[in-house]
């Protein structure tokens, strides 16, 4: 449970001024910041409004409970005690999902904020909590032991800020909201930067599961990411060339270089082979650039955790992007000759056992742009995309000005073929696998009667060979005795 929340005052005050000047009746958006389990405290960096939906409508509006009609133009002073807040929960959750991909190590979607009067807020507790829960499911936290999210209420009648912890339990009631301490201060100026260039290489067997189901490309890659996450947990870490000790703090300035030392001779792939028959090999390798940010009061072990989590989240985000785009375009090139199997299904649903040739899939590369207080946000670009895509996403999703100086955009993965997957089918397929049996059956059926005739002579020719061998042995014995 978060006991206190500190918000960046240089960002909160402009948000309050903007909302009061526009005089809009309601607004909903995302709370972006960092959660520290060691300090039981949350640091909020920015408040990002949810953009208009596909119908060009705002994500929230005020409704009158008497006639159930939205009234976006009603002034704040005309709000009655019967008014309530309507929120497009799915749209806010989708916004959170896309924004979470652009955040780097340790920086997360911590919850939502609401700009609305007290009366409408009190009448809409259930809907607000459902929105918070949807955001938490769309942008989950991997390592944080925190089963709540923040709800920041900016009230204009009267003007005040209230922060609450919203429980993520299945039964949402009015008691799901609990108040917590909130204050403004300087958060961004005390952040320390950690950078890691992580090379990884995984070779995993593609296993035959059962008669009715073949693993898809998406399934195998998610398994590979899961295995690598387990390897990273046991990795030793060097920061600026020194081994990290738990509980140690770091106070020096500048960008700190992080190096991960993975365990030698990891047997994850060997254990996987023992679970079934291998019908192929998957090679998953590349270079990942990761950033993490640490508050000066947090232990250095938190930066290590954030770096490891960011690497896994980056892999998952790239795979999700590929699957999302492939579902809308099944003709995307997988680096393999087209056949009936690959032409009918998107990449995420390719059954690897049915692809008889090697295939390769380039993953999106990660690029970084300056955000707040020296911190970076990221985006993922396909090989055919340029940094203009990054500019559009920054304006649309993060409500920030597009970077005008291209030189400030970092492309550390540009010169490396990042995250390339290959499936090698020269590996012998087990005799007891269904795929092998199907191929043999098809071959025999294609040969027809001539196949049967060609098999029979093969068995008959064994008899003369045996007779000749016996005769040779007898002749040898006779010659031996005659010579004796």
C-alpha positions as CSV (number, residue, x, y, z in Angstrom):
1,X,0.0,0.0,0.0
2,X,1.3,3.5,-0.9
3,X,1.4,5.6,2.2
4,X,2.3,8.9,0.5
5,X,2.4,10.4,-3.0
6,X,4.7,13.2,-4.2
7,X,3.8,15.0,-7.4
8,X,6.1,17.1,-9.6
9,X,5.0,20.7,-8.9
10,X,6.4,22.0,-12.2
11,X,4.0,19.7,-14.1
12,X,0.9,19.8,-11.8
13,X,0.4,23.5,-11.6
14,X,0.3,24.0,-15.4
15,X,-2.2,21.1,-15.6
16,X,-4.4,22.8,-13.0
17,X,-4.1,26.2,-14.8
18,X,-5.1,24.6,-18.2
19,X,-8.1,22.9,-16.7
20,X,-9.4,25.9,-15.0
21,X,-8.9,28.2,-18.0
22,X,-10.7,25.8,-20.4
23,X,-13.7,25.4,-18.1
24,X,-14.4,21.9,-19.3
25,X,-16.8,20.0,-17.0
26,X,-14.7,16.9,-16.8
27,X,-11.4,15.2,-17.9
28,X,-9.8,11.9,-17.4
29,X,-6.2,10.9,-18.0
30,X,-3.3,8.8,-16.8
31,X,-1.0,9.3,-13.8
32,X,2.6,8.6,-14.8
33,X,5.4,8.0,-12.3
34,X,7.4,5.6,-10.3
35,X,6.4,3.3,-7.4
36,X,9.0,2.6,-4.7
37,X,8.3,-0.5,-2.7
38,X,11.3,0.2,-0.4
39,X,9.9,3.6,0.6
40,X,6.1,2.8,0.3
41,X,5.9,5.9,-1.7
42,X,4.9,6.9,-5.3
43,X,6.5,9.7,-7.3
44,X,4.2,11.2,-9.9
45,X,6.0,12.8,-12.9
46,X,3.2,13.9,-15.1
47,X,-0.5,13.8,-15.8
48,X,-1.4,12.8,-19.4
49,X,-5.0,13.5,-20.7
50,X,-6.7,10.7,-22.6
51,X,-7.2,11.9,-26.2
52,X,-10.5,12.0,-28.1
53,X,-11.8,8.6,-29.2
54,X,-12.4,7.3,-32.7
55,X,-15.7,9.3,-32.8
56,X,-13.9,12.5,-31.9
57,X,-15.6,12.4,-28.5
58,X,-13.9,13.1,-25.1
59,X,-13.3,10.1,-22.9
60,X,-15.5,11.5,-20.1
61,X,-18.6,13.6,-19.8
62,X,-21.1,14.7,-17.2
63,X,-24.6,13.1,-17.2
64,X,-27.7,14.1,-15.4
65,X,-29.0,11.1,-13.5
66,X,-32.6,12.2,-13.9
67,X,-32.6,12.2,-17.7
68,X,-29.4,10.1,-18.3
69,X,-28.2,12.5,-21.1
70,X,-24.7,13.7,-21.4
71,X,-24.1,17.4,-21.0
72,X,-20.6,18.3,-22.0
73,X,-21.4,22.0,-22.3
74,X,-22.9,22.5,-18.8
75,X,-20.9,24.9,-16.8
76,X,-19.3,24.0,-13.5
77,X,-21.5,26.3,-11.5
78,X,-24.6,24.6,-12.9
79,X,-23.6,21.2,-11.7
80,X,-26.3,19.7,-9.6
81,X,-26.2,17.0,-6.9
82,X,-27.8,14.6,-9.3
83,X,-25.0,14.8,-11.9
84,X,-22.7,11.9,-12.4
85,X,-19.6,11.1,-14.5
86,X,-19.5,8.9,-17.6
87,X,-16.1,7.4,-18.6
88,X,-15.3,5.5,-21.8
89,X,-13.4,2.8,-19.8
90,X,-12.2,0.8,-22.8
91,X,-10.8,3.8,-24.5
92,X,-8.9,4.9,-21.3
93,X,-7.5,1.4,-20.9
94,X,-6.4,1.3,-24.5
95,X,-4.6,4.7,-24.0
96,X,-2.9,3.2,-21.0
97,X,-1.8,0.1,-22.9
98,X,-0.2,2.2,-25.7
99,X,1.4,4.7,-23.3
100,X,3.0,1.9,-21.2
101,X,4.9,0.7,-24.2
102,X,6.6,4.2,-24.4
103,X,7.8,4.2,-20.8
104,X,11.2,2.9,-19.8
105,X,12.5,1.1,-16.7
106,X,10.7,2.0,-13.4
107,X,8.3,4.6,-15.0
108,X,4.8,3.2,-15.1
109,X,1.1,4.1,-15.4
110,X,0.3,4.4,-11.7
111,X,-3.4,5.1,-12.1
112,X,-5.8,7.8,-13.4
113,X,-6.7,11.4,-12.6
114,X,-10.2,12.9,-12.7
115,X,-11.1,16.6,-13.2
116,X,-14.7,16.8,-11.9
117,X,-16.8,18.4,-9.2
118,X,-17.3,16.7,-5.8
119,X,-21.0,15.9,-6.4
120,X,-20.3,14.1,-9.7
121,X,-17.3,12.3,-8.2
122,X,-19.4,10.9,-5.3
123,X,-22.1,9.7,-7.6
124,X,-19.6,7.9,-9.9
125,X,-17.4,5.9,-7.5
126,X,-18.1,2.5,-9.1
127,X,-17.5,3.7,-12.6
128,X,-14.2,5.4,-11.6
129,X,-13.0,2.3,-9.8
130,X,-13.8,0.1,-12.8
131,X,-11.8,2.5,-15.0
132,X,-8.8,2.2,-12.6
133,X,-9.1,-1.6,-12.7
134,X,-9.2,-1.6,-16.5
135,X,-6.1,0.6,-16.7
136,X,-4.2,-1.8,-14.3
137,X,-5.1,-4.8,-16.5
138,X,-4.0,-3.0,-19.7
139,X,-0.8,-1.7,-18.2
140,X,0.3,-4.3,-15.5
141,X,3.3,-4.0,-13.2
142,X,5.5,-7.1,-13.4
143,X,7.7,-7.0,-10.3
144,X,5.9,-4.4,-8.0
145,X,4.1,-6.0,-5.1
146,X,1.3,-3.5,-5.2
147,X,-2.3,-4.6,-5.6
148,X,-3.7,-1.0,-5.8
149,X,-3.5,2.0,-8.2
150,X,-3.7,5.7,-7.6
151,X,-6.8,7.8,-8.2
152,X,-6.0,11.6,-8.2
153,X,-9.1,13.7,-8.0
154,X,-8.8,17.4,-9.0
155,X,-11.9,19.1,-7.7
156,X,-13.0,22.5,-9.0
157,X,-15.9,22.9,-6.6
158,X,-14.2,23.6,-4.2
159,X,-10.6,23.7,-5.7
160,X,-8.4,21.0,-4.2
161,X,-6.4,17.9,-4.9
162,X,-7.2,14.6,-3.3
163,X,-5.3,11.3,-3.7
164,X,-6.7,7.9,-3.0
165,X,-5.6,4.3,-3.3
166,X,-8.0,2.2,-5.4
167,X,-8.1,-1.5,-4.5
168,X,-8.0,-3.9,-7.5
169,X,-10.2,-6.5,-5.7
170,X,-12.9,-8.2,-7.8
171,X,-15.7,-6.8,-5.7
172,X,-15.6,-3.0,-6.3
173,X,-17.5,-1.0,-3.7
174,X,-17.4,2.6,-2.3
175,X,-14.9,1.3,0.3
176,X,-12.4,0.4,-2.5
177,X,-11.1,4.0,-2.2
178,X,-8.8,4.8,0.7
179,X,-7.2,8.3,1.2
180,X,-3.4,8.7,1.2
181,X,-1.1,11.6,1.8
182,X,-0.4,13.9,-1.2
183,X,2.0,16.8,-1.6
184,X,3.8,18.6,-4.4
185,X,7.6,18.9,-4.6
186,X,10.6,18.5,-6.9
187,X,10.7,14.9,-8.1
188,X,12.4,15.0,-11.5
189,X,15.5,16.9,-10.5
190,X,16.6,14.1,-8.1
191,X,16.5,11.3,-10.6
192,X,19.6,9.3,-11.4
193,X,20.0,7.7,-14.9
194,X,21.0,4.1,-15.5
195,X,21.7,2.7,-19.0
196,X,22.2,-0.9,-20.2
197,X,23.1,-2.3,-23.6
198,X,22.1,-5.9,-23.3
199,X,23.1,-8.6,-25.8
200,X,21.2,-11.8,-25.6
201,X,21.0,-15.0,-27.6
202,X,18.6,-17.9,-27.1
203,X,18.4,-21.2,-28.9
204,X,15.3,-23.1,-28.0
205,X,13.8,-26.3,-29.3
206,X,10.4,-26.2,-30.9
207,X,8.5,-29.0,-29.2
208,X,5.8,-31.3,-30.5
209,X,3.0,-31.0,-27.9
210,X,0.2,-33.4,-28.9
211,X,-1.7,-34.8,-31.8
212,X,-4.2,-31.9,-32.2
213,X,-2.1,-28.8,-31.4
214,X,1.0,-27.3,-32.9
215,X,2.7,-24.3,-31.1
216,X,2.5,-21.0,-33.0
217,X,5.3,-18.6,-33.5
218,X,3.7,-16.3,-30.9
219,X,3.6,-19.1,-28.4
220,X,7.2,-20.1,-28.9
221,X,8.5,-16.5,-28.7
222,X,6.5,-15.8,-25.5
223,X,8.0,-19.0,-24.0
224,X,11.5,-17.7,-25.0
225,X,10.9,-14.4,-23.3
226,X,9.7,-16.2,-20.2
227,X,12.8,-18.3,-20.1
228,X,15.0,-15.2,-20.5
229,X,13.2,-13.5,-17.7
230,X,14.2,-16.4,-15.4
231,X,17.8,-16.1,-16.5
232,X,17.8,-12.3,-15.8
233,X,16.6,-12.9,-12.3
234,X,19.8,-14.8,-11.5
235,X,22.1,-12.4,-13.3
236,X,24.8,-10.5,-11.4
237,X,25.1,-6.8,-12.2
238,X,28.0,-4.4,-12.6
239,X,27.4,-0.7,-12.4
240,X,30.2,1.5,-13.6
241,X,32.4,-1.6,-13.4
242,X,31.6,-2.4,-9.8
243,X,29.6,-5.3,-8.5
244,X,26.2,-4.3,-7.0
245,X,25.6,-5.0,-3.4
246,X,22.0,-5.1,-2.1
247,X,20.9,-2.2,0.0
248,X,23.7,0.1,-1.4
249,X,22.8,3.6,-2.5
250,X,24.1,5.6,-5.3
251,X,24.6,9.4,-5.2
252,X,27.0,10.2,-8.1
253,X,25.8,12.2,-11.1
254,X,25.8,11.3,-14.8
255,X,24.7,8.2,-16.7
256,X,25.6,5.0,-15.0
257,X,26.5,2.1,-17.2
258,X,24.9,-1.2,-16.3
259,X,26.2,-4.6,-17.3
260,X,24.3,-7.9,-16.8
261,X,26.3,-11.1,-16.2
262,X,24.1,-14.1,-17.0
263,X,24.7,-17.5,-15.4
264,X,27.1,-19.7,-17.4
265,X,25.9,-23.0,-18.8
266,X,22.2,-22.4,-18.2
267,X,20.2,-25.6,-18.8
268,X,16.8,-24.1,-19.5
269,X,16.8,-25.4,-23.1
270,X,17.9,-28.8,-22.0
271,X,15.1,-29.1,-19.5
272,X,12.7,-28.0,-22.3
273,X,13.9,-30.8,-24.6
274,X,13.1,-33.4,-22.0
275,X,9.4,-32.4,-22.0
276,X,8.8,-33.7,-25.5
277,X,10.0,-34.3,-29.0
278,X,11.9,-31.5,-30.7
279,X,10.8,-30.8,-34.3
280,X,12.8,-27.6,-34.9
281,X,15.1,-25.0,-33.4
282,X,14.3,-21.3,-32.7
283,X,17.2,-18.8,-32.5
284,X,16.3,-15.6,-30.8
285,X,19.0,-13.0,-30.5
286,X,19.7,-9.3,-30.6
287,X,20.7,-6.1,-28.8
288,X,18.4,-4.2,-26.4
289,X,19.0,-0.7,-25.0
290,X,17.4,0.0,-21.7
291,X,17.1,3.0,-19.4
292,X,16.0,3.2,-15.7
293,X,15.6,6.1,-13.3
294,X,16.1,6.0,-9.6
295,X,15.2,8.4,-6.8
296,X,18.2,9.4,-4.6
297,X,16.6,7.7,-1.6
298,X,16.0,4.4,-3.2
299,X,18.5,1.5,-3.0
300,X,20.5,0.7,-6.1
301,X,18.9,-2.7,-6.2
302,X,15.8,-1.0,-7.3
303,X,17.5,0.2,-10.5
304,X,18.7,-3.3,-11.2
305,X,15.2,-4.6,-10.9
306,X,13.9,-1.8,-13.1
307,X,16.5,-2.6,-15.8
308,X,15.7,-6.3,-15.9
309,X,12.0,-5.7,-16.0
310,X,12.4,-3.1,-18.7
311,X,14.3,-5.6,-20.9
312,X,11.5,-8.1,-20.6
313,X,8.7,-5.5,-21.1
314,X,10.6,-4.3,-24.2
315,X,10.6,-7.8,-25.7
316,X,7.0,-8.3,-25.0
317,X,6.0,-4.9,-26.4
318,X,7.8,-5.7,-29.7
319,X,6.1,-9.0,-30.0
320,X,2.7,-7.5,-29.2
321,X,3.3,-4.9,-31.9
322,X,4.2,-7.5,-34.5
323,X,1.1,-9.6,-33.6
324,X,-1.2,-6.5,-33.7
325,X,0.0,-5.5,-37.1
326,X,0.1,-9.1,-38.5
327,X,-3.5,-9.7,-37.4
328,X,-4.5,-6.9,-39.7
329,X,-2.3,-7.9,-42.5
330,X,-1.7,-11.7,-43.0
331,X,0.5,-11.1,-46.0
332,X,3.4,-9.7,-44.1
333,X,6.8,-11.1,-45.1
334,X,8.2,-13.7,-42.8
335,X,11.3,-14.3,-44.9
336,X,10.1,-17.7,-46.1
337,X,8.8,-18.9,-49.4
338,X,5.0,-18.5,-49.6
339,X,2.8,-21.5,-49.3
340,X,-0.8,-22.3,-48.5
341,X,-0.1,-22.5,-44.7
342,X,1.6,-19.1,-44.4
343,X,-0.7,-17.3,-46.8
344,X,-3.9,-18.0,-44.9
345,X,-2.7,-17.1,-41.3
346,X,-1.2,-14.1,-39.7
347,X,2.3,-14.3,-38.3
348,X,1.2,-14.8,-34.7
349,X,-0.7,-17.9,-35.7
350,X,1.9,-19.6,-37.8
351,X,2.3,-23.3,-36.8
352,X,6.0,-23.7,-36.9
353,X,6.0,-27.5,-37.5
354,X,4.2,-26.8,-40.9
355,X,6.8,-24.4,-42.1
356,X,9.4,-26.7,-43.8
357,X,11.9,-23.9,-44.6
358,X,13.8,-21.6,-42.3
359,X,12.2,-18.3,-41.6
360,X,13.4,-15.0,-40.1
361,X,11.5,-12.1,-38.6
362,X,13.0,-8.7,-37.8
363,X,11.7,-7.1,-34.7
364,X,11.0,-3.3,-34.4
365,X,14.0,-1.2,-33.1
366,X,13.7,0.9,-30.0
367,X,14.3,4.7,-30.2
368,X,14.4,7.3,-27.4
369,X,13.4,10.9,-27.2
370,X,13.9,13.4,-24.3
371,X,10.8,13.7,-22.1
372,X,11.0,15.4,-18.7
373,X,13.9,16.4,-16.5
374,X,16.4,14.5,-18.6
375,X,14.4,11.3,-18.7
376,X,13.6,9.5,-21.9
377,X,10.5,7.9,-23.4
378,X,10.7,5.4,-26.2
379,X,8.9,4.1,-29.2
380,X,9.3,1.1,-31.6
381,X,9.8,1.6,-35.3
382,X,9.5,-1.0,-38.0
383,X,12.4,-1.2,-40.6
384,X,10.3,0.8,-43.0
385,X,9.3,3.6,-40.5
386,X,11.1,6.8,-39.7
387,X,11.3,9.0,-36.6
388,X,8.3,10.9,-37.9
389,X,6.2,8.1,-36.4
390,X,7.8,8.8,-33.0
391,X,6.8,12.5,-33.3
392,X,3.2,11.6,-34.0
393,X,3.0,9.2,-31.1
394,X,4.5,11.7,-28.7
395,X,1.9,14.4,-29.6
396,X,-1.1,12.0,-29.7
397,X,-0.4,9.7,-26.8
398,X,1.8,11.8,-24.4
399,X,0.4,15.2,-25.2
400,X,4.0,16.5,-25.5
401,X,5.6,18.7,-28.2
402,X,7.2,16.8,-31.0
403,X,11.0,16.9,-30.8
404,X,12.2,19.5,-33.3
405,X,15.9,18.6,-33.2
406,X,16.3,15.1,-34.6
407,X,19.8,14.9,-33.1
408,X,18.2,14.6,-29.6
409,X,16.5,11.3,-30.7
410,X,18.7,8.3,-29.7
411,X,18.8,5.3,-32.0
412,X,21.3,3.0,-30.2
413,X,19.9,-0.2,-31.8
414,X,20.0,1.3,-35.4
415,X,23.1,-0.4,-36.6
416,X,22.3,-3.8,-35.2
417,X,19.8,-6.4,-36.5
418,X,17.7,-6.3,-33.4
419,X,15.7,-9.3,-32.2
420,X,15.9,-11.6,-35.2
421,X,14.2,-14.9,-35.0
422,X,15.1,-17.9,-37.1
423,X,13.6,-21.4,-37.3
424,X,15.9,-24.2,-38.5
425,X,14.1,-27.2,-40.1
426,X,17.2,-29.2,-41.0
427,X,16.8,-30.9,-37.6
428,X,15.6,-34.5,-37.9
429,X,12.0,-34.9,-37.1
430,X,11.3,-37.7,-34.5
431,X,9.8,-40.9,-36.0
432,X,7.0,-41.0,-33.5
433,X,5.8,-37.5,-34.4
434,X,2.5,-37.0,-36.2
435,X,4.1,-34.8,-38.8
436,X,6.6,-37.5,-39.9
437,X,3.9,-40.1,-40.2
438,X,1.7,-37.8,-42.3
439,X,4.6,-37.1,-44.7
440,X,5.4,-40.9,-45.0
441,X,1.7,-41.6,-45.6
442,X,1.5,-38.9,-48.3
443,X,4.6,-40.3,-50.1
444,X,3.2,-43.8,-50.2
445,X,-0.2,-42.7,-51.4
446,X,1.5,-40.7,-54.2
447,X,3.6,-43.6,-55.4
448,X,0.5,-45.9,-55.6
449,X,0.9,-49.5,-56.8
450,X,4.4,-48.9,-58.1
451,X,5.5,-48.3,-54.5
452,X,4.2,-51.7,-53.4
453,X,6.0,-53.4,-56.3
454,X,9.3,-51.7,-55.5
455,X,9.1,-52.8,-51.9
456,X,8.6,-56.5,-52.5
457,X,11.8,-57.2,-54.4
458,X,13.7,-55.6,-51.6
459,X,12.6,-58.4,-49.3
460,X,13.2,-61.2,-51.9
461,X,16.8,-60.2,-52.6
462,X,17.8,-61.0,-49.0
463,X,17.4,-64.8,-49.6
464,X,20.0,-65.1,-52.4
465,X,22.4,-63.0,-50.4
466,X,22.1,-65.4,-47.4
467,X,22.6,-68.5,-49.6
468,X,25.7,-67.0,-51.2
469,X,27.1,-66.2,-47.7
470,X,26.6,-69.8,-46.5
471,X,28.1,-71.3,-49.6
472,X,31.2,-69.1,-49.2
473,X,31.6,-70.3,-45.7
474,X,31.3,-74.0,-46.7
475,X,33.9,-73.5,-49.5
476,X,36.2,-71.9,-47.1
477,X,36.0,-74.8,-44.6
478,X,36.6,-77.4,-47.4
479,X,39.7,-75.6,-48.7
480,X,41.0,-75.3,-45.1
481,X,40.7,-79.0,-44.5
482,X,42.2,-80.0,-47.8
483,X,45.2,-77.9,-47.3
484,X,45.7,-79.4,-43.8
